[in-house]
Amino acid sequence: MSRSHHATSPAPATGRTATASLPVLSPADTARLLGSGLGPIVAQGVIARRPLVVAAAGKAGTDDRSVRLLQELRDRYGDGPVRVPVPGRPAALVLDAGGVRRVLTEGPEPFAPASWEKRGALRQFQPHGVLVSHGEARAERRRFTEAVLDTGSPLHAEASHIAEVARAETAALRDDAARRGAFGWDGFVTTWWRIVRRIVLGDGARDDHALTDTLTRLRRRGNWSFLVPRRDDLHERFASGVRDHLERAEPGSLAARIAQVDPGPGSAVTPEDQIGHWLFAWDPGAAVTLRALALLATHPEVRGRARAEAAAPSPGGPPELPVLRATVLESTRLWPTTPLLLRESTADTSWPGGTLAAGTSLLVPTWYLHRDDRRRADADRLDVEQWLDGGAADDWMLTPFSGGIGACPGRELVLFVASTVLATLLDGHHAVLLPPESFDASRPLPRGLNPYALRLGLSRAAR
Ligand code: HEM
């Protein structure tokens, strides 16, 4: 992956008008986009989800409405970029695969991942995270991140240890849920965080709920971006908690890898800041995994294949579980946890229809692109095949883990953990989706699926 090494920050918004005539949303359509498309996404919490707002959005059907709105706008304005005349902040919607590929791969110049909005939101808990970095600092932080996370390897170097941790914690949840008959978000997320803290920081962090709670408080402040001041005291409490765990460098944990990769003094990498992002990023992983279980519970054919692959002998180490991975990927496609990818242009950029001024925010609405039933036959149904045969990898309409230079470096690791958790939940057990959610393989899947309301029945399967 090639990266440029300029030490500059992304250019500030210039407010200049584009020189040629790219389509511009009318004031009425801009208001509709902000009100029905972007507003609900921001209101649900960009950095830390707000469960009550997520539930209200589900009841109001905002996800469905916003897909239809984007379909209508694309019919009338074309594939884009379609300029969105927000006062003081030039923005443009990218609505086709070619445009998505361009803004994600041509960076960090002229399309910088470290957009103004992200810098505002993430400065609370990872002011030096790779996502909000630019130039040489970004390149160095990205190299460090890839080395520790084993980016691109389906099985992390510590996969055996990671699988052992994921299986042991999940088996305890599963057996308890089977005794009670059901489980939901609260039980699942407690187990998930134990797994995450053990994998990232070591067994000694297993029950350090206080650390995760401090991060959640910082993330809630991140929802308000530049509107609230930084809480340096809270950030320092989180960072020093992380440093204490890192010092143990427990074998098998990512903390031990960090000690090996040690960036050394004078480096732009502060491990505790990178870990701030990693821990934050595991959170959507919980929602994605629980939704994937709901998919498996309602799709017997895929479930059968997933069970068979999990039961197959794997003498060389933990299995890769491709069908379960594909189901998790489908969960991220159907209900993307980053519904909007943002890039900020650092220079004027030319497009077939005209020029976009430097400082424009480019908006990639994954929630719509993944679910556009006018362009995708699979829009509203489970389609694991496209991840198994590689079709989805070449499809720039599908970017649940982003793509190009800012693609998620934790993708393989989280897919591995999620699929190992799912295999353990299904091992010898039968799962059913319980109300209030209700869907099945014969109907279009809902466009919103509130993970906090999910309830799964679990019982021992007859052998
Ligand atoms: C299901 C879980 C996850 C999803 C859906 C996901 C998705 C994404 C997406 C969409 C981006 C790009 C954001 C952008 O373009 O602005 C991203 C970036 C990133 N993710 Fe993930 N992620 C997940 C889990 C993880 C985990 C577990 C880690 C670390 C252990 C991680 C580490 C990162 C980092 C460091 C970046 C910034 C990369 C850069 O700017 O170069 N992610 N992720």
Boltz pocket constraint, residues with backbone or C-beta under 6 A from the ligand:
constraints:
  - pocket:
      binder: B
      contacts: [[A, 113], [A, 130], [A, 131], [A, 132], [A, 142], [A, 145], [A, 149], [A, 274], [A, 277], [A, 278], [A, 279], [A, 281], [A, 282], [A, 284], [A, 285], [A, 288], [A, 332], [A, 337], [A, 338], [A, 340], [A, 341], [A, 342], [A, 399], [A, 400], [A, 401], [A, 402], [A, 403], [A, 405], [A, 406], [A, 407], [A, 408], [A, 409], [A, 410], [A, 411], [A, 413], [A, 414]]
      max_distance: 6.0
